[in-house]
Amino acid sequence: MPSRADINPAEIKSLLPDIMIWSAVEPYVIRLVGDHIVRFVGANNTGKGATEGMPAEAAKGMRDVIEHVIAVKAPRFRFGKAYWLAEKSYRDFEACFLPLSADGEHVDMILGGLKFDTES
């Protein structure tokens, strides 16, 4: 697994608006949120728990994804409708969740890429 230090933001500048980083310790605090995600969600949730403010079903799904990535130390991919936001539940998204590890053994952060469809 790569570490956070292996990722140079200058090398992925065009991707930064669609990136999130979570800590790998419950409540899985959001450490970074890209501008496109902030615009879609309507808030910058940096510093909040990953599931804070989500409906129960969405919060369970988010915890399941994060805990799976931590347990198996491998990427996880998701796609579907943005059901966690009732007013945007018709919108499609694709996401990847990538484990990061400072020591190569234990997941300490998760790097996520989230892409939402363009509204028609």
ABEGO torsion letter per residue (X at the ends): XBBAAABBAAAAAAAAAABBBBBABOAGBBABBBAAAAAAAGBBABGBBAABGBBAAAAAAAAAAAAAAAAAGBBBBBBEBBAABAAAAABBBBBBBBBBBAAGABBABBBBBBBBBBBX
